[in-house]
Amino acid sequence: MDPALPLAGTVFAVKDNIDVAGLPTTAACPEFAYTPERSATGVQRLVDAGAIVLGKANLDQFATGLVGTRSPYGACRNAHHPERIAGGSSSGSAVAVALGIADFALGTDTAGSGRVPAALNGIVGIKATLGLIPTDGVVPACPSYDCLTAFAPALADAVRVMRTMAGPSPRDPASRPWPTDARLAAPVTPHVAIPSQKDLTLLSHEARECFAAAVMQLEAAGARVSTIEISPFLSAARLLYDGALVAERYASFGEFVTGGGVTADASVQRIAADAKHVTGAQLARDQQQLRAVKLQTQALLDGFDAMLLPTAPTHPTLAEVAADPLGVNAMMGTYTNFLNLLDMAAVAVPAGEADGGLFGVSVVTRAFDDQAAIDIASAITGTVPGIFTETGAEVAVFGAHMRGFPLNRELLDAGARFVSEVRTAAAYRMLALPGPIAKPAVIRSAGGVSLRGELWRLPHAGLGQFLAALPRPMTLGKTELEDGRWVVGFGCSEPDGNDISGYGGWAAYQTASARAHR
């Protein structure tokens, strides 16, 4: 194996409804088992990046459940509290990571299966925008809403796994590329929506304290937090199992589990049997209702960068699930079921312990705002966020657009992300241009010097907007960096100003000017 590969030497577990070439796929139903000749695209991309498949992980049968107990191979016990559930349906995947057996693991998520187990086992779970990770090679549950997800101990590790798997696949017609206007960073001061107290009634006092602590961490990191009414999201969540959309589960596996002679979990079998009787008219009505709710929820989030929610309202014991398998499962999806129905993304992170179990929160964003969710979640974990996508164009800035200067907001508003500090090749001069906003011109010149600046990554659509808004005499062209790379940078069509090259950069010049005027 090439040690230079990005995931070289890491080992990972794969939820047993995801194909790995040469290993049986059972979906937790022995009679359903088959051995695929090729791996799911997501798995293959990880293997190509140097990761090693450790084995398959248990799950709620046919990925139908949020409890981790609906399997003929036995319930998955929680990694930290064995009397409590691991969460599902990606139960085994989360436990393998939480126990340190695997460096990371793959799950799937239709109703919350990539987030609830993360919360209950104290790890990170990422559910990307629908279609960013191809789902070919995944046993379908509700194919319109199924996602491939990643679990890892740390946020940056989970992001690295997702980045490796992302990108369209010719084997998955529902896979989607990153749009040209996708934001590459969260704002410096993001506006985050949180539910009102009446929408948190399922949480105990201790769980509410954990949630409040996560909110305080966001505020301490600079976020602005406002309360909104989330009942439209919760009503959408109920459509997944209580409405006609459950017909997709019958279409996927219902005939198999209700036909007899199958080791079927009683709850899964009941859900499939009930779904058999959904009519086309009922499905059409619920799809129309969902479209209406989607418009309503989009309006609620207007002006917000993300929403913070509990991942699960409580952490049940195995005994509580056994006593009320359907009721407890339904409760567990209160804050998760709506996400894929409304085409949203989420990052689930640990947020403490409550009532003898674990508690977690999820940062939820609009479709393709995945990086914003990751950045905001990092304020809660206190760790490096990691970069999900490297799409966009690199732009070098050397003056008023740098961090801490007046025009930096233009980059941030365009969804740009800071990459690194840079220097030009020793072939440039810097001139201080006159005008209401102090800014320099960087001119290639014989006998020039190396100038300090910053490298930013800008969405392609944002680059066009950025160029259109440039005032005269500023231009965009190519700038040579000291490492030999040529990147997009600022030029000037009418260079006329004081030569300040001797300062080596705009920041040093501004500091010297400020001292001179004291």
JOMO-V223184 format. One record per backbone hydrogen bond with DSSP energy under -0.5 kcal/mol. NH is the residue of the N-H (numbers start at 1). CO is the residue of the C=O. E is the energy in kcal/mol with one decimal. If there is no record, write none. Layout:
BEGIN
NH_CO_E ; NH_CO_E
END
This chain:
BEGIN
3_1_-0.6 ; 5_2_-1.9 ; 7_49_-2.8 ; 8_5_-1.6 ; 9_50_-1.4 ; 10_7_-2.1 ; 12_52_-2.5 ; 13_104_-1.5 ; 14_55_-2.3 ; 15_106_-1.3 ; 16_57_-2.2 ; 17_15_-0.7 ; 18_15_-1.8 ; 19_137_-3.0 ; 20_23_-0.5 ; 22_36_-2.5 ; 23_20_-2.4 ; 25_34_-3.3 ; 26_16_-0.6 ; 26_24_-0.5 ; 27_16_-3.0 ; 29_26_-1.2 ; 32_29_-1.8 ; 33_29_-0.6 ; 33_30_-1.1 ; 34_25_-1.6 ; 36_23_-0.7 ; 36_34_-0.6 ; 40_19_-2.3 ; 41_136_-0.6 ; 44_40_-2.7 ; 45_41_-2.4 ; 46_42_-1.4 ; 47_43_-2.3 ; 48_44_-2.7 ; 49_45_-0.9 ; 50_47_-1.9 ; 51_46_-2.2 ; 52_10_-2.9 ; 54_12_-3.3 ; 54_52_-0.5 ; 55_12_-0.8 ; 57_14_-2.2 ; 60_89_-1.3 ; 61_70_-3.6 ; 62_27_-2.4 ; 63_60_-2.2 ; 64_61_-1.7 ; 65_63_-0.7 ; 71_69_-1.4 ; 72_28_-0.7 ; 74_71_-1.6 ; 76_68_-2.4 ; 77_75_-0.6 ; 78_81_-0.6 ; 78_84_-2.0 ; 84_81_-2.7 ; 85_316_-2.0 ; 86_67_-0.5 ; 86_76_-1.0 ; 87_67_-1.3 ; 88_66_-1.2 ; 90_113_-0.7 ; 91_89_-1.5 ; 92_58_-1.6 ; 93_58_-0.5 ; 94_90_-1.8 ; 95_91_-2.3 ; 96_92_-2.3 ; 97_93_-1.5 ; 98_94_-2.7 ; 99_95_-2.3 ; 100_97_-1.4 ; 101_96_-1.8 ; 102_96_-1.7 ; 103_11_-2.2 ; 104_11_-1.1 ; 105_151_-1.9 ; 106_13_-2.4 ; 107_149_-1.8 ; 109_147_-2.1 ; 115_112_-1.9 ; 116_112_-3.0 ; 119_115_-2.3 ; 120_116_-2.2 ; 121_117_-0.9 ; 121_118_-0.6 ; 122_118_-0.6 ; 122_119_-0.7 ; 123_118_-2.2 ; 124_152_-2.6 ; 125_348_-2.2 ; 126_150_-2.1 ; 127_346_-2.6 ; 128_126_-0.6 ; 132_129_-2.1 ; 134_132_-0.6 ; 134_165_-0.6 ; 138_135_-1.5 ; 139_17_-3.1 ; 145_142_-3.0 ; 146_142_-0.8 ; 147_109_-0.8 ; 149_107_-2.8 ; 150_126_-1.3 ; 151_105_-2.7 ; 152_124_-1.8 ; 153_103_-0.6 ; 156_384_-0.5 ; 158_154_-1.9 ; 159_155_-2.4 ; 160_156_-2.1 ; 161_157_-1.8 ; 162_158_-2.2 ; 163_159_-2.8 ; 164_160_-1.8 ; 165_161_-1.6 ; 166_162_-1.6 ; 167_132_-2.3 ; 169_172_-0.5 ; 172_169_-1.7 ; 175_172_-1.8 ; 176_131_-2.6 ; 182_179_-1.5 ; 184_415_-2.5 ; 190_187_-0.7 ; 192_190_-0.6 ; 192_224_-3.1 ; 193_306_-2.7 ; 194_226_-2.2 ; 195_308_-0.6 ; 196_228_-0.8 ; 199_196_-1.4 ; 200_197_-1.7 ; 201_198_-0.6 ; 203_200_-1.7 ; 208_204_-2.4 ; 209_205_-1.9 ; 210_206_-2.0 ; 211_207_-2.4 ; 212_208_-2.8 ; 213_209_-2.1 ; 214_210_-1.8 ; 215_211_-2.1 ; 216_212_-2.3 ; 217_213_-1.9 ; 218_214_-1.9 ; 219_215_-2.3 ; 220_216_-2.6 ; 221_217_-1.4 ; 222_219_-1.5 ; 223_218_-2.5 ; 224_190_-3.1 ; 225_223_-0.5 ; 226_192_-2.2 ; 228_194_-2.4 ; 230_228_-0.6 ; 233_230_-0.8 ; 234_230_-1.9 ; 235_231_-2.3 ; 236_232_-1.8 ; 237_233_-2.0 ; 238_234_-1.3 ; 239_235_-0.6 ; 239_236_-1.1 ; 240_237_-1.2 ; 242_238_-1.9 ; 243_239_-0.7 ; 245_239_-0.7 ; 246_243_-1.0 ; 247_244_-2.2 ; 248_245_-1.8 ; 249_246_-1.3 ; 250_246_-1.2 ; 251_247_-2.4 ; 252_248_-1.7 ; 253_249_-2.6 ; 254_249_-1.1 ; 254_250_-0.9 ; 255_250_-1.0 ; 257_253_-2.1 ; 258_254_-1.7 ; 259_256_-0.6 ; 264_262_-2.1 ; 269_265_-2.8 ; 270_266_-2.1 ; 271_267_-2.3 ; 272_268_-2.3 ; 273_269_-2.5 ; 274_270_-2.5 ; 275_271_-1.8 ; 276_272_-1.1 ; 277_274_-1.2 ; 278_275_-1.6 ; 283_279_-2.1 ; 284_280_-2.4 ; 285_281_-2.2 ; 286_282_-2.4 ; 287_283_-2.4 ; 288_284_-2.1 ; 289_285_-2.5 ; 290_286_-2.6 ; 291_287_-2.0 ; 292_288_-1.9 ; 293_289_-2.6 ; 294_290_-2.4 ; 295_291_-1.6 ; 296_292_-1.8 ; 297_293_-2.9 ; 298_294_-2.2 ; 299_295_-1.8 ; 300_296_-1.7 ; 301_297_-1.6 ; 302_299_-1.1 ; 304_301_-2.5 ; 305_191_-3.2 ; 306_191_-1.3 ; 307_364_-2.5 ; 308_193_-3.0 ; 309_307_-0.5 ; 309_362_-2.2 ; 311_360_-2.5 ; 312_360_-0.6 ; 318_83_-2.5 ; 321_317_-1.6 ; 322_318_-2.3 ; 323_319_-1.9 ; 324_320_-1.3 ; 328_324_-2.5 ; 329_325_-1.3 ; 330_326_-2.3 ; 331_327_-2.0 ; 332_328_-2.1 ; 333_329_-0.9 ; 333_330_-0.8 ; 334_331_-1.8 ; 336_333_-1.0 ; 337_333_-2.4 ; 339_336_-1.4 ; 341_337_-0.5 ; 342_338_-1.9 ; 343_340_-0.9 ; 344_339_-1.7 ; 345_365_-2.1 ; 346_127_-2.7 ; 347_363_-1.8 ; 348_125_-3.3 ; 349_361_-2.8 ; 351_359_-2.7 ; 354_357_-2.0 ; 357_354_-1.9 ; 359_352_-2.6 ; 361_349_-2.1 ; 362_309_-2.9 ; 363_347_-2.6 ; 364_307_-3.3 ; 364_362_-0.6 ; 365_345_-2.4 ; 367_343_-0.7 ; 369_366_-1.9 ; 373_369_-1.9 ; 374_370_-2.3 ; 375_371_-2.7 ; 376_372_-2.5 ; 377_373_-2.5 ; 378_374_-1.7 ; 379_375_-0.7 ; 379_376_-1.0 ; 380_376_-0.6 ; 380_377_-1.1 ; 381_377_-2.1 ; 382_378_-2.0 ; 383_378_-0.8 ; 388_386_-0.5 ; 393_458_-3.0 ; 395_456_-3.4 ; 396_488_-3.6 ; 397_454_-2.8 ; 402_399_-2.0 ; 405_402_-2.0 ; 407_400_-1.9 ; 408_400_-0.6 ; 408_405_-1.8 ; 409_406_-0.6 ; 410_407_-1.4 ; 411_407_-0.7 ; 411_408_-0.6 ; 412_408_-2.0 ; 413_409_-3.0 ; 414_410_-1.1 ; 415_412_-1.7 ; 416_411_-2.3 ; 417_457_-2.5 ; 419_455_-3.0 ; 420_455_-1.4 ; 422_453_-2.1 ; 424_451_-2.1 ; 425_480_-2.5 ; 427_425_-2.8 ; 427_449_-0.8 ; 428_449_-1.6 ; 429_443_-3.0 ; 431_441_-2.7 ; 432_498_-2.7 ; 433_431_-0.7 ; 433_439_-2.3 ; 434_496_-0.5 ; 438_436_-0.5 ; 439_433_-0.7 ; 441_431_-2.5 ; 443_429_-2.8 ; 443_441_-0.6 ; 445_427_-2.6 ; 448_445_-1.5 ; 449_428_-3.1 ; 452_504_-2.8 ; 453_422_-2.7 ; 454_397_-2.7 ; 455_420_-3.4 ; 456_395_-2.8 ; 456_454_-0.5 ; 457_417_-2.9 ; 458_393_-3.1 ; 458_456_-0.5 ; 461_180_-2.2 ; 462_180_-0.5 ; 463_459_-2.3 ; 464_460_-1.5 ; 465_461_-1.8 ; 466_462_-2.6 ; 467_463_-2.5 ; 468_464_-2.3 ; 469_465_-1.4 ; 470_467_-1.3 ; 474_471_-1.9 ; 475_491_-1.8 ; 477_489_-3.1 ; 479_487_-3.4 ; 481_485_-3.3 ; 482_423_-2.4 ; 484_481_-2.1 ; 487_479_-2.6 ; 487_485_-0.5 ; 488_394_-1.2 ; 489_477_-2.5 ; 490_396_-0.7 ; 491_475_-2.8 ; 493_473_-3.0 ; 498_432_-1.0 ; 500_430_-3.1 ; 500_498_-0.6 ; 501_430_-0.5 ; 503_500_-1.9 ; 504_501_-2.0 ; 506_398_-0.6 ; 506_452_-0.5 ; 509_505_-1.7 ; 510_506_-2.8 ; 511_507_-2.3 ; 512_508_-2.2 ; 513_509_-2.5 ; 514_510_-2.3 ; 515_511_-1.9 ; 516_512_-2.0 ; 517_513_-1.2 ; 518_515_-1.3
END
